């Protein structure tokens, strides 16, 4: 799933290319918007809110999109061939005189009144990359459920909007905190949150999801995507397991958490939760430098 920094960069690139331009045509390839036409309206801005993207128009409407696992926005000059995937994966096309924005595999596509954007994003906590960021509010929200595992709590978009699996995994490692630690037992909770925010901000502004300082493929992360391999610090085998946002439940809200059992002091994963290496690495390694990640201008609550 694209992290908040990916969506933030996508919004920046789209805003730079589209803000102020008038739409020559729109093509919504989702059944509930098949007859919608915003031709003639001007794009006011494109903004990120957590992992959500909001494109605002001067007619009082906003286009709300969400990448989820595989969504992306691509920008093309008129007449240039589109290369984001097969045509059947296209969900939205916004055409201006200078740019064509094509949304592929978008999991959420809806038009709503700009005045009603809170219906779509009002449940989110402070945006880790936004002007509304408030460390005290976030820490208070985390402490409201002291028995919850910190690894799951950090992914709750109602608490921190935009923070994703890479950054929570790496922040917990660098802070030396087991992701299975109850929130109430984390020694320096504000420090952990500050660390996670600093990491994702660096990634957002630098354009790379790197936490080790190395840009070499396979060396970008301390533990993320490295299940079954030796820890870069102590040599212990890196472990991984599903960690649900909802305690006791493993479902589509779960995320694969990865940690070093020696460097990250605290509770171990529940019995039977640690996955075999083969299953653990599938998907995670694909996002750890071995395949191209969606970049800003491309392409999850």
C-alpha positions as CSV (number, residue, x, y, z in Angstrom):
1,X,0.0,0.0,0.0
2,X,1.4,3.4,-0.9
3,X,2.5,5.3,2.3
4,X,1.4,8.8,3.2
5,X,4.6,10.2,1.7
6,X,3.8,8.7,-1.7
7,X,0.4,10.3,-1.7
8,X,1.9,13.6,-0.5
9,X,4.3,13.7,-3.3
10,X,1.6,12.7,-5.8
11,X,-0.5,15.6,-4.6
12,X,2.4,18.0,-4.9
13,X,3.2,17.0,-8.5
14,X,-0.4,17.1,-9.5
15,X,-1.0,20.4,-7.9
16,X,2.0,21.9,-9.7
17,X,0.8,20.6,-13.0
18,X,-3.0,21.2,-12.7
19,X,-3.8,24.0,-10.3
20,X,-5.4,26.9,-12.1
21,X,-6.0,25.0,-15.3
22,X,-9.4,24.6,-16.8
23,X,-10.7,21.1,-17.6
24,X,-11.3,20.5,-21.3
25,X,-12.9,17.1,-20.6
26,X,-13.3,14.5,-17.8
27,X,-13.8,10.8,-18.1
28,X,-15.0,8.9,-15.0
29,X,-14.8,5.2,-15.7
30,X,-16.7,4.0,-12.6
31,X,-20.4,3.2,-12.9
32,X,-21.7,5.7,-10.3
33,X,-20.0,8.6,-12.1
34,X,-20.4,7.4,-15.7
35,X,-22.5,10.5,-16.6
36,X,-20.5,13.1,-14.6
37,X,-18.9,15.9,-16.6
38,X,-16.7,18.6,-15.1
39,X,-15.7,20.1,-18.4
40,X,-15.1,23.9,-18.1
41,X,-14.4,23.9,-14.4
42,X,-11.1,25.1,-13.1
43,X,-8.9,23.0,-10.8
44,X,-8.3,25.0,-7.7
45,X,-5.8,22.6,-6.0
46,X,-4.8,19.0,-5.4
47,X,-4.1,18.2,-1.7
48,X,-3.3,15.2,0.3
49,X,-5.0,14.3,3.6
50,X,-3.3,11.3,5.1
51,X,-3.5,8.7,2.4
52,X,-6.4,10.4,0.7
53,X,-6.2,12.7,-2.4
54,X,-8.5,15.6,-2.8
55,X,-8.8,17.4,-6.2
56,X,-10.9,20.6,-5.7
57,X,-12.8,22.4,-8.5
58,X,-14.2,25.9,-8.7
59,X,-17.7,24.6,-9.2
60,X,-17.8,23.6,-5.5
61,X,-17.0,19.9,-6.0
62,X,-14.0,17.8,-4.9
63,X,-12.8,14.5,-6.4
64,X,-11.8,12.1,-3.6
65,X,-9.5,9.3,-4.5
66,X,-7.6,6.7,-2.6
67,X,-4.8,4.4,-3.9
68,X,-5.3,1.5,-1.4
69,X,-2.9,-1.2,-2.6
70,X,-2.2,-0.5,-6.2
71,X,-3.7,2.8,-7.2
72,X,-1.7,5.6,-8.9
73,X,-2.0,8.9,-10.8
74,X,0.0,9.6,-13.9
75,X,0.6,12.9,-15.7
76,X,1.1,13.1,-19.4
77,X,1.4,15.8,-22.1
78,X,-1.4,15.7,-24.6
79,X,-0.7,13.2,-27.4
80,X,1.8,11.2,-25.3
81,X,0.9,7.5,-25.0
82,X,-0.3,6.4,-21.5
83,X,1.8,3.8,-19.8
84,X,0.3,3.3,-16.4
85,X,-1.3,0.0,-17.2
86,X,-4.0,-1.5,-19.5
87,X,-6.9,0.7,-20.4
88,X,-9.4,-1.4,-18.3
89,X,-7.6,-0.3,-15.2
90,X,-8.2,3.4,-15.8
91,X,-10.7,5.0,-13.4
92,X,-10.5,8.7,-14.1
93,X,-9.1,11.0,-16.8
94,X,-8.8,14.7,-16.3
95,X,-7.7,16.6,-19.4
96,X,-6.5,20.2,-19.5
97,X,-4.7,22.1,-22.3
98,X,-1.3,21.2,-21.0
99,X,-1.7,18.0,-19.0
100,X,-3.7,14.8,-18.9
101,X,-4.0,13.2,-15.4
102,X,-4.9,9.5,-15.6
103,X,-5.9,7.6,-12.4
104,X,-5.2,3.9,-12.5
105,X,-6.5,1.2,-10.2
106,X,-8.0,3.7,-7.8
107,X,-9.9,1.9,-5.0
108,X,-12.0,5.0,-4.2
109,X,-13.4,7.5,-6.7
110,X,-16.1,9.8,-5.6
111,X,-17.3,13.3,-6.2
112,X,-18.6,15.3,-3.2
113,X,-19.3,18.9,-2.3
114,X,-16.0,20.5,-1.1
115,X,-18.0,21.7,1.9
116,X,-18.6,18.0,2.7
117,X,-15.0,16.7,2.5
118,X,-15.1,15.9,6.2
119,X,-17.6,13.1,5.3
120,X,-14.7,11.4,3.6
121,X,-11.7,12.4,5.7
122,X,-13.1,13.7,9.0
123,X,-12.4,10.5,10.8
124,X,-8.6,11.0,10.3
125,X,-6.2,12.0,13.0
126,X,-3.6,14.8,12.6
127,X,-1.8,14.4,9.3
128,X,1.8,13.4,9.8
129,X,2.8,15.5,6.8
130,X,0.2,18.2,7.2
131,X,-0.1,21.7,8.8
132,X,-2.5,20.2,11.3
133,X,0.1,18.0,12.9
134,X,-0.1,18.1,16.7
135,X,2.2,15.8,18.6
136,X,0.3,16.3,21.9
137,X,-3.0,15.3,20.3
138,X,-1.4,12.2,18.8
139,X,0.3,11.1,22.0
140,X,-3.0,11.6,24.0
141,X,-4.9,9.5,21.5
142,X,-2.4,6.7,21.7
143,X,-2.4,6.8,25.5
144,X,-6.2,6.5,25.5
145,X,-5.8,2.7,24.8
146,X,-2.7,1.8,26.9
147,X,-3.1,-2.0,26.4
148,X,-3.1,-1.8,22.6
149,X,0.1,-3.0,20.9
150,X,2.1,0.0,19.7
151,X,2.7,-1.5,16.3
152,X,-1.0,-1.6,15.6
153,X,-1.8,1.7,17.2
154,X,0.7,3.6,15.0
155,X,-1.1,2.4,11.9
156,X,-4.5,3.6,13.1
157,X,-5.3,6.4,10.7
158,X,-7.8,7.8,13.2
159,X,-4.8,8.6,15.4
160,X,-2.0,9.4,12.8
161,X,-3.1,10.1,9.3
162,X,-0.6,9.1,6.6
163,X,1.8,6.9,8.6
164,X,2.3,3.5,7.0
165,X,3.9,0.2,7.5
166,X,7.5,1.1,6.4
167,X,7.8,4.0,8.7
168,X,6.2,2.5,11.8
169,X,8.3,-0.7,11.4
170,X,11.5,1.2,11.0
171,X,10.7,3.8,13.8
172,X,10.1,1.0,16.3
173,X,13.4,-0.7,15.4
174,X,15.4,2.5,15.7
175,X,13.7,3.3,19.0
176,X,14.4,-0.2,20.2
177,X,10.8,-0.9,20.9
178,X,9.0,-4.2,20.2
179,X,5.9,-3.6,18.0
180,X,4.1,-5.9,20.5
181,X,4.7,-3.6,23.4
182,X,1.5,-2.2,25.0
183,X,1.3,1.6,24.4
184,X,1.3,2.2,28.1
185,X,4.6,0.4,28.5
186,X,6.5,2.3,25.7
187,X,9.3,4.1,27.6
188,X,9.3,7.3,25.5
189,X,6.1,7.5,23.5
190,X,6.5,11.1,22.3
191,X,10.0,10.3,21.2
192,X,8.9,7.3,19.2
193,X,6.2,9.4,17.5
194,X,8.6,12.2,16.7
195,X,11.0,9.7,15.2
196,X,8.4,8.2,13.0
197,X,7.3,11.7,11.8
198,X,10.9,12.7,11.1
199,X,11.5,9.6,9.1
200,X,8.4,10.0,6.9
201,X,9.1,13.8,6.4
202,X,12.6,13.0,5.3
203,X,11.2,10.4,2.8
204,X,8.5,12.8,1.6
205,X,10.9,15.7,0.9
206,X,13.8,13.5,-0.4
207,X,11.7,11.3,-2.5
208,X,13.1,8.0,-1.2
209,X,11.8,5.6,1.4
210,X,15.2,5.1,3.1
211,X,16.0,4.8,6.8
212,X,19.5,3.4,6.9
213,X,21.1,6.2,4.9
214,X,22.1,3.7,2.1
215,X,20.5,4.0,-1.4
216,X,21.8,0.7,-2.5
217,X,19.1,-1.8,-3.5
218,X,18.3,-4.0,-0.6
219,X,20.1,-1.8,2.0
220,X,17.5,0.9,2.4
221,X,15.8,-0.5,5.6
222,X,16.9,-1.9,8.9
223,X,14.2,-4.6,9.2
224,X,11.3,-3.8,6.8
225,X,11.3,-6.4,4.1
226,X,14.1,-8.4,5.6
227,X,12.3,-11.3,7.4
228,X,14.6,-14.3,8.0
229,X,17.8,-12.3,7.4
230,X,20.4,-11.3,10.0
231,X,19.8,-8.0,11.8
232,X,22.1,-5.3,10.5
233,X,23.1,-4.5,14.1
234,X,23.2,-7.7,16.1
235,X,23.0,-10.5,13.6
236,X,19.8,-12.1,15.1
237,X,17.2,-13.4,12.6
238,X,14.6,-10.8,11.7
239,X,11.1,-12.0,12.5
240,X,7.7,-11.1,11.0
241,X,4.0,-11.6,11.7
242,X,0.6,-10.2,11.0
243,X,-0.4,-7.5,13.4
244,X,-4.0,-6.4,13.3
245,X,-5.3,-2.9,14.0
246,X,-8.0,-4.7,15.9
247,X,-6.6,-6.8,18.7
248,X,-7.2,-10.5,18.1
249,X,-8.3,-10.0,14.5
250,X,-6.3,-10.7,11.4
251,X,-8.0,-9.4,8.3
252,X,-7.5,-6.8,5.6
253,X,-6.7,-4.2,8.2
254,X,-3.7,-6.3,9.3
255,X,-0.2,-5.3,8.3
256,X,2.9,-7.4,8.3
257,X,5.2,-6.2,11.1
258,X,8.9,-7.0,11.1
259,X,11.3,-6.7,14.0
260,X,14.5,-7.8,15.6
261,X,13.8,-9.8,18.8
262,X,17.1,-8.8,20.4
263,X,17.4,-5.1,19.4
264,X,13.7,-4.4,20.1
265,X,13.2,-5.1,23.8
266,X,9.7,-6.0,24.9
267,X,7.0,-8.6,24.4
268,X,7.3,-11.2,21.7
269,X,4.6,-11.9,19.1
270,X,1.6,-14.0,20.2
271,X,2.2,-17.8,20.0
272,X,1.9,-19.0,16.4
273,X,1.9,-15.5,14.9
274,X,5.4,-15.6,13.5
275,X,5.3,-16.4,9.9
276,X,7.7,-18.6,7.9
277,X,10.4,-16.8,6.0
278,X,9.0,-17.5,2.5
279,X,5.5,-16.1,3.3
280,X,7.0,-13.2,5.3
281,X,9.1,-11.9,2.5
282,X,6.5,-12.1,-0.3
283,X,5.3,-8.6,-1.1
284,X,7.4,-6.8,1.5
285,X,10.6,-7.4,-0.3
286,X,9.0,-6.2,-3.5
287,X,8.6,-2.9,-1.8
288,X,12.1,-2.8,-0.2
289,X,14.1,-1.8,-3.2
290,X,13.9,-4.8,-5.6
291,X,11.1,-3.5,-7.7
292,X,10.2,0.1,-8.6
293,X,7.9,1.8,-6.1
294,X,5.2,4.1,-7.2
295,X,6.5,7.6,-7.1
296,X,4.8,10.9,-6.5
297,X,2.6,11.7,-9.4
298,X,1.9,8.0,-9.5
299,X,0.8,6.0,-7.5
300,X,-3.7,3.5,1.3
301,X,-7.7,4.9,5.3
